[in-house]
Amino acid sequence: MTLRSRTIRLGILISTIIIAAIVIFQLVWLNKVYHFEQKQFNHGIARAIRGFYEDINESVQQSNNLNELITSPDDQTFYVRINRNNIDQDTTKVYLQSEFEDEDIFTDCYAGLYDARKRQYLYTSYLPSATAAKKQDVTLKIPGLPYNHLTLYFPHRKQYILSLMNIWIISSIVLLIVLLLFSGSLYYFYRQKFLNEIQTDFVNNFTHEFKTPVSVINLAAEVLSQPSIREKPEKLATYAAIVQYQGKYLQDQIERLLRHAYSESRSLVLQKEKVDLHVLIHEAISNLRPLVHEKNAEIRCHLNAIHYALLADKGYLLIVLTNVLENALKYTKVPDIIVSTTNLNGNVFVSVKDNGKGIEKKYLNKVFKKFYRIPNGNQVATRGFGLGLAFVRKIVTAHKGKISVESTPGQGSEFHISLPL
């Protein structure tokens, strides 16, 4: 990944942390506002009760703290101590509604006058509110307090307090939506940047891969077009072989590109048949015989699997074996390759081990990604588009198998392919 990509990724990480901090701060702030409104509601109730005492000429001089006359077992219920028990129902209702309106408490309430001697409510009243929900059938609890008191029950207190916070809740939701859109835009921007870089790298690789063989073919064609070349059959054969080799290289790369593009446009359609894996391994080695001779390589086979008949797509499986073997040959100066098979848990395992320079641990999880090539300083280890192993994994996965790699720098790599029998 380029420096610009790392910078963008760091910027996105910082932006994500800032956005998360803003969201957390907003939630904490809303929670504080909610608790503040709760306290304001309680203070409003206390002031309304003081006004109610004054309306009914109830003396509160016996307590310097009004809160000592009010008990609240939960957020919705208040027990207000009253010495008198001869306050009629209509008076209670009128005075309470008046005091609630003065204190801007606009939610419905159930009020009941409790007689401690009779241990029952003398009456209960419903105090409606235009902003509250519809009336519910509510039976006031009998607390068993040893004194006369007025019970106030607010069934929709939480909804009422939340309604007071509407502007804050809506603004928070709008802010959250804006932050989510901003986050989505950042992600989209980064993804587009990433795809653009992949496309640029691909075009650069494509140009690099095709420029060299085309130049060699042009030079060889100029030599072959000279009349004097006919008098030098050895030179003629050499340049003809060069043209043939470079032409085959171009053809292989084009086929690989087309094959990958085809596999990306649709899922692989396997034409399964009974396949002898050991025969297929020898066929893959045979296909690579010119490269084996060129590299003066040695390929040893330890085919120890007892069960090696598969129901698989022979053509695709041949591509898998050829690609893995070709990589082992290309990435090693004097290749000494061991191909082995074994059986375990109803699967057949194929191992291809080489004596190349190996792969660093940090690159092992990336070698199967498309367009990825292992860097070597400012250069790349070998020519290619980084498509081979990505396509190999797709084929193995389509066969419900697995592929992995183990490697030690300086000692070589070993690819493991597991396929169901």
C-alpha positions as CSV (number, residue, x, y, z in Angstrom):
1,M,0.0,0.0,0.0
2,T,1.4,3.4,-0.9
3,L,2.2,6.2,1.6
4,R,-0.9,8.1,0.4
5,S,-3.1,5.1,1.2
6,R,-1.6,4.8,4.6
7,T,-2.2,8.5,5.2
8,I,-5.8,8.2,4.1
9,R,-6.3,5.1,6.2
10,L,-4.8,7.0,9.3
11,G,-7.1,9.9,8.5
12,I,-10.2,7.7,8.4
13,L,-9.1,6.0,11.7
14,I,-8.8,9.4,13.4
15,S,-12.1,10.5,11.9
16,T,-13.8,7.3,13.2
17,I,-12.4,7.9,16.7
18,I,-13.6,11.5,16.6
19,I,-17.1,10.4,15.4
20,A,-17.3,7.7,18.1
21,A,-16.3,10.2,20.7
22,I,-18.9,12.7,19.5
23,V,-21.6,9.9,19.6
24,I,-20.6,8.9,23.1
25,F,-20.5,12.5,24.3
26,Q,-24.0,13.0,22.8
27,L,-25.4,10.0,24.6
28,V,-23.8,11.0,27.9
29,W,-25.1,14.6,27.4
30,L,-28.7,13.3,26.6
31,N,-28.5,11.2,29.7
32,K,-27.5,14.2,31.8
33,V,-30.4,16.2,30.3
34,Y,-32.8,13.5,31.1
35,H,-31.8,13.3,34.7
36,F,-31.9,17.1,34.9
37,E,-35.5,17.1,33.6
38,Q,-36.3,14.4,36.2
39,K,-35.0,16.7,38.9
40,Q,-36.9,19.6,37.5
41,F,-40.1,17.5,37.5
42,N,-39.6,16.6,41.2
43,H,-39.0,20.2,42.1
44,G,-42.1,21.2,40.2
45,I,-44.1,18.6,42.1
46,A,-42.7,19.9,45.4
47,R,-43.7,23.4,44.6
48,A,-47.1,22.3,43.5
49,I,-47.7,20.5,46.8
50,R,-46.6,23.5,48.7
51,G,-49.2,25.5,46.8
52,F,-51.8,22.8,47.4
53,Y,-51.0,23.1,51.2
54,E,-51.7,26.8,51.1
55,D,-54.9,26.3,49.1
56,I,-56.3,23.9,51.7
57,N,-54.9,25.9,54.7
58,E,-52.7,23.0,55.7
59,S,-49.9,24.1,58.1
60,V,-46.4,23.0,57.1
61,Q,-44.6,24.8,59.9
62,Q,-44.2,21.5,61.7
63,S,-41.4,20.7,59.2
64,N,-38.7,23.1,57.9
65,N,-38.1,20.7,54.9
66,L,-41.0,20.0,52.6
67,N,-39.3,16.9,51.4
68,E,-39.9,15.3,54.8
69,L,-43.6,15.5,54.0
70,I,-43.3,13.8,50.7
71,T,-42.3,10.2,50.1
72,S,-41.5,8.8,46.6
73,P,-41.1,5.0,46.4
74,D,-40.6,5.3,42.6
75,D,-40.4,7.8,39.8
76,Q,-44.1,7.8,39.2
77,T,-45.6,7.8,42.7
78,F,-45.6,10.5,45.5
79,Y,-47.2,10.2,49.0
80,V,-48.0,13.6,50.5
81,R,-48.7,13.7,54.2
82,I,-51.9,15.5,55.1
83,N,-53.4,15.9,58.6
84,R,-56.9,16.5,57.4
85,N,-59.1,13.8,55.8
86,N,-62.2,15.9,55.1
87,I,-61.1,17.5,51.8
88,D,-63.7,16.8,49.2
89,Q,-62.9,15.2,45.9
90,D,-63.7,18.2,43.7
91,T,-61.7,20.6,45.8
92,T,-58.7,18.3,45.6
93,K,-59.0,17.9,41.9
94,V,-59.4,21.7,41.2
95,Y,-56.5,22.8,43.4
96,L,-54.1,20.1,42.1
97,Q,-54.8,20.9,38.5
98,S,-54.4,24.6,39.1
99,E,-51.0,24.1,40.9
100,F,-49.8,21.7,38.2
101,E,-50.6,24.2,35.5
102,D,-48.8,26.9,37.4
103,E,-45.7,24.7,37.6
104,D,-45.9,23.8,33.9
105,I,-46.6,20.1,34.7
106,F,-48.7,19.0,31.8
107,T,-49.1,15.2,32.2
108,D,-52.0,13.2,33.6
109,C,-52.2,12.2,37.2
110,Y,-54.2,9.9,39.5
111,A,-54.9,11.4,42.9
112,G,-56.3,9.6,45.9
113,L,-57.0,10.6,49.6
114,Y,-55.9,7.8,51.9
115,D,-57.4,7.5,55.4
116,A,-54.9,5.7,57.7
117,R,-57.6,4.8,60.3
118,K,-59.8,3.1,57.8
119,R,-56.8,1.8,55.8
120,Q,-58.4,2.7,52.5
121,Y,-58.8,5.4,49.9
122,L,-61.7,7.7,50.6
123,Y,-61.8,8.6,46.9
124,T,-59.6,8.7,43.8
125,S,-59.6,11.2,41.0
126,Y,-58.1,11.3,37.5
127,L,-56.5,14.6,36.4
128,P,-56.3,14.6,32.6
129,S,-53.8,16.5,30.5
130,A,-54.1,17.6,26.8
131,T,-50.6,16.5,26.1
132,A,-50.8,13.1,27.9
133,A,-51.9,9.7,26.6
134,K,-55.4,8.3,27.0
135,K,-56.8,7.4,30.4
136,Q,-55.9,4.0,31.7
137,D,-57.6,1.8,34.3
138,V,-55.3,2.2,37.3
139,T,-55.8,1.0,40.9
140,L,-53.7,3.0,43.3
141,K,-51.6,0.9,45.6
142,I,-52.3,0.9,49.4
143,P,-48.9,1.7,50.9
144,G,-50.0,1.0,54.6
145,L,-48.5,4.2,55.9
146,P,-49.5,5.1,59.4
147,Y,-50.8,8.6,58.6
148,N,-53.3,10.2,56.2
149,H,-51.8,11.2,52.9
150,L,-52.6,12.2,49.4
151,T,-51.3,9.7,46.7
152,L,-50.2,11.2,43.4
153,Y,-49.5,8.8,40.6
154,F,-48.1,9.9,37.2
155,P,-48.4,7.0,34.8
156,H,-46.8,8.8,31.8
157,R,-44.1,10.7,33.6
158,K,-41.2,9.2,31.5
159,Q,-43.0,9.9,28.2
160,Y,-43.7,13.4,29.4
161,I,-40.1,14.1,30.3
162,L,-38.9,12.7,27.0
163,S,-41.4,15.0,25.2
164,L,-39.7,17.9,26.9
165,M,-36.4,16.7,25.3
166,N,-37.8,16.5,21.8
167,I,-35.7,19.2,20.4
168,W,-32.5,17.7,21.9
169,I,-33.4,14.1,20.8
170,I,-34.2,15.3,17.3
171,S,-31.0,17.3,17.0
172,S,-29.1,14.3,18.3
173,I,-30.7,12.0,15.7
174,V,-30.0,14.5,12.9
175,L,-26.4,14.8,14.1
176,L,-26.1,11.0,14.2
177,I,-27.5,10.7,10.7
178,V,-25.0,13.4,9.5
179,L,-22.1,11.5,11.2
180,L,-23.2,8.2,9.6
181,L,-23.4,9.8,6.2
182,F,-20.0,11.4,6.7
183,S,-18.7,8.0,7.8
184,G,-20.2,6.3,4.7
185,S,-18.7,9.0,2.5
186,L,-15.3,8.4,4.1
187,Y,-15.6,4.7,3.5
188,Y,-16.8,5.2,-0.1
189,F,-13.9,7.6,-0.7
190,Y,-11.3,5.2,0.7
191,R,-12.7,2.3,-1.2
192,Q,-12.7,4.3,-4.5
193,K,-9.2,5.4,-3.8
194,F,-8.2,1.8,-3.1
195,L,-9.9,0.5,-6.3
196,N,-8.2,3.3,-8.3
197,E,-4.8,2.3,-6.9
198,I,-5.5,-1.4,-7.8
199,Q,-6.5,-0.3,-11.3
200,T,-3.4,1.9,-11.6
201,D,-1.2,-0.9,-10.4
202,F,-2.8,-3.4,-12.7
203,V,-2.4,-1.1,-15.7
204,N,1.3,-0.5,-14.8
205,N,1.8,-4.3,-14.3
206,F,0.0,-5.0,-17.6
207,T,2.2,-2.5,-19.5
208,H,5.4,-3.8,-17.9
209,E,4.5,-7.5,-18.5
210,F,3.7,-7.0,-22.2
211,K,6.3,-4.3,-23.1
212,T,9.3,-6.6,-22.6
213,P,8.2,-9.6,-24.7
214,V,6.8,-7.3,-27.4
215,S,10.1,-5.5,-27.6
216,V,12.0,-8.8,-27.7
217,I,9.7,-10.1,-30.5
218,N,10.2,-6.9,-32.5
219,L,14.0,-7.2,-32.2
220,A,14.0,-10.9,-33.1
221,A,11.7,-10.1,-36.1
222,E,14.2,-7.5,-37.3
223,V,17.0,-10.1,-37.1
224,L,14.9,-12.7,-38.8
225,S,14.0,-10.3,-41.6
226,Q,17.6,-9.9,-42.6
227,P,18.5,-11.9,-45.8
228,S,21.8,-13.0,-44.2
229,I,20.0,-14.9,-41.5
230,R,19.3,-17.8,-44.0
231,E,23.0,-18.5,-44.1
232,K,23.1,-18.9,-40.3
233,P,20.7,-21.8,-39.4
234,E,21.8,-21.9,-35.8
235,K,21.1,-18.2,-35.3
236,L,17.9,-18.6,-37.2
237,A,16.8,-21.4,-34.8
238,T,17.8,-19.4,-31.8
239,Y,15.8,-16.3,-32.7
240,A,12.9,-18.4,-33.8
241,A,12.9,-20.1,-30.4
242,I,13.0,-16.6,-28.8
243,V,9.9,-15.5,-30.7
244,Q,8.2,-18.8,-29.9
245,Y,9.0,-18.5,-26.2
246,Q,7.9,-14.9,-25.9
247,G,4.8,-15.5,-27.9
248,K,3.9,-18.4,-25.7
249,Y,4.5,-16.2,-22.6
250,L,2.2,-13.5,-24.0
251,Q,-0.4,-16.2,-24.8
252,D,-0.2,-17.6,-21.3
253,Q,-0.6,-14.2,-19.7
254,I,-3.6,-13.3,-21.9
255,E,-5.3,-16.6,-21.1
256,R,-4.7,-16.0,-17.4
257,L,-6.2,-12.6,-17.6
258,L,-9.2,-13.8,-19.6
259,R,-9.7,-16.8,-17.3
260,H,-9.6,-14.5,-14.2
261,A,-12.0,-12.0,-15.8
262,Y,-14.4,-14.9,-16.7
263,S,-14.3,-16.2,-13.2
264,E,-15.0,-12.8,-11.7
265,S,-18.0,-12.2,-13.9
266,R,-19.7,-15.4,-12.8
267,S,-19.3,-18.3,-10.3
268,L,-17.2,-21.3,-11.5
269,V,-19.3,-24.0,-13.1
270,L,-17.6,-27.3,-12.4
271,Q,-17.9,-30.2,-14.8
272,K,-17.1,-33.0,-12.4
273,E,-15.8,-36.4,-13.4
274,K,-13.8,-39.1,-11.8
275,V,-10.2,-37.9,-11.7
276,D,-7.0,-39.8,-10.8
277,L,-5.1,-37.2,-8.8
278,H,-1.7,-38.9,-9.2
279,V,-2.1,-39.0,-13.0
280,L,-3.1,-35.4,-12.9
281,I,0.1,-34.5,-10.9
282,H,2.3,-36.2,-13.5
283,E,0.4,-34.4,-16.3
284,A,1.0,-31.0,-14.6
285,I,4.7,-31.8,-14.3
286,S,4.8,-32.8,-17.9
287,N,3.2,-29.5,-19.0
288,L,6.0,-27.7,-17.2
289,R,8.8,-29.8,-18.7
290,P,10.4,-27.0,-20.7
291,L,10.6,-24.8,-17.6
292,V,12.0,-27.7,-15.6
293,H,14.8,-28.2,-18.2
294,E,15.4,-24.4,-18.4
295,K,15.8,-24.1,-14.6
296,N,17.7,-27.5,-14.4
297,A,15.1,-28.4,-11.7
298,E,14.5,-31.7,-10.0
299,I,10.9,-32.7,-9.0
300,R,10.5,-35.6,-6.7
301,C,7.1,-37.3,-6.1
302,H,6.1,-39.0,-2.9
303,L,2.6,-40.0,-3.8
304,N,1.6,-42.0,-0.7
305,A,-2.1,-41.4,-0.7
306,I,-4.0,-44.7,-0.8
307,H,-7.2,-43.1,-2.0
308,Y,-6.6,-40.5,-4.7
309,A,-9.7,-40.8,-6.9
310,L,-11.7,-37.5,-6.9
311,L,-14.9,-36.3,-8.2
312,A,-13.7,-33.0,-9.6
313,D,-13.3,-30.7,-12.7
314,K,-10.1,-32.1,-14.3
315,G,-9.3,-28.9,-16.2
316,Y,-9.6,-26.6,-13.3
317,L,-7.7,-29.0,-11.0
318,L,-4.9,-29.1,-13.6
319,I,-4.7,-25.3,-13.4
320,V,-4.3,-25.5,-9.6
321,L,-1.5,-28.0,-9.8
322,T,0.2,-26.3,-12.7
323,N,0.1,-22.8,-11.0
324,V,1.5,-24.1,-7.7
325,L,4.3,-26.0,-9.4
326,E,5.1,-23.1,-11.8
327,N,5.5,-20.8,-8.8
328,A,7.8,-23.3,-7.1
329,L,9.9,-23.3,-10.3
330,K,9.9,-19.6,-11.0
331,Y,10.8,-18.5,-7.4
332,T,13.8,-20.8,-7.0
333,K,17.2,-20.5,-8.6
334,V,18.0,-24.2,-8.7
335,P,14.6,-25.8,-7.9
336,D,14.4,-29.0,-5.8
337,I,10.7,-29.6,-5.5
338,I,9.0,-32.4,-3.5
339,V,5.3,-33.2,-4.4
340,S,3.6,-35.5,-1.9
341,T,0.1,-36.8,-1.3
342,T,-1.5,-38.4,1.8
343,N,-5.0,-39.2,3.2
344,L,-6.6,-37.8,6.3
345,N,-10.2,-37.6,7.6
346,G,-11.8,-38.4,4.2
347,N,-9.6,-35.9,2.4
348,V,-6.6,-36.2,0.1
349,F,-3.8,-33.7,0.8
350,V,-1.3,-32.5,-1.8
351,S,1.9,-30.8,-0.7
352,V,4.3,-28.9,-3.0
353,K,7.5,-28.0,-1.2
354,D,10.3,-26.0,-2.7
355,N,13.8,-24.8,-1.7
356,G,13.3,-21.1,-2.7
357,K,13.9,-18.0,-0.8
358,G,10.7,-18.3,1.1
359,I,8.0,-15.8,2.0
360,E,8.1,-13.5,5.1
361,K,5.3,-14.2,7.6
362,K,3.7,-10.8,7.1
363,Y,3.0,-11.7,3.5
364,L,1.6,-15.2,4.0
365,N,-2.1,-14.0,4.4
366,K,-1.8,-11.8,1.3
367,V,-0.4,-14.2,-1.4
368,F,-3.9,-15.4,-2.3
369,K,-5.3,-11.9,-2.9
370,K,-5.8,-10.9,-6.5
371,F,-3.3,-8.4,-7.9
372,Y,-1.0,-8.9,-4.9
373,R,2.7,-9.5,-5.5
374,I,5.3,-9.9,-2.9
375,P,7.6,-6.8,-2.9
376,N,11.3,-7.0,-2.9
377,G,12.5,-3.6,-2.0
378,N,11.4,-1.3,-4.8
379,Q,11.2,-4.2,-7.2
380,V,8.9,-7.2,-7.4
381,A,10.2,-10.7,-7.0
382,T,9.1,-11.9,-10.4
383,R,6.9,-11.0,-13.4
384,G,3.2,-11.6,-13.2
385,F,-0.2,-10.0,-12.4
386,G,-0.7,-11.5,-9.0
387,L,-3.7,-13.5,-10.3
388,G,-2.5,-17.0,-10.3
389,L,-2.9,-17.9,-6.6
390,A,-6.1,-15.9,-6.3
391,F,-7.6,-18.0,-9.1
392,V,-6.2,-21.2,-7.6
393,R,-7.9,-20.5,-4.2
394,K,-11.2,-19.8,-6.0
395,I,-11.0,-23.2,-7.8
396,V,-10.0,-25.1,-4.6
397,T,-12.9,-23.3,-2.7
398,A,-15.3,-24.3,-5.5
399,H,-14.3,-27.9,-4.9
400,K,-15.0,-27.4,-1.1
401,G,-11.3,-27.7,-0.4
402,K,-8.7,-25.6,1.3
403,I,-5.3,-24.2,0.4
404,S,-2.7,-22.7,2.7
405,V,1.0,-22.0,2.7
406,E,3.9,-22.4,5.2
407,S,7.2,-20.7,4.6
408,T,10.5,-19.9,6.2
409,P,12.6,-17.1,4.6
410,G,15.8,-18.5,3.2
411,Q,14.5,-22.1,3.3
412,G,11.6,-22.3,1.0
413,S,7.8,-22.6,1.0
414,E,5.3,-25.4,1.2
415,F,1.8,-25.2,-0.2
416,H,-0.9,-27.5,1.2
417,I,-4.0,-28.4,-0.8
418,S,-6.8,-30.3,0.8
419,L,-9.6,-31.8,-1.4
420,P,-12.5,-34.1,-0.4
421,L,-12.5,-37.6,-1.8
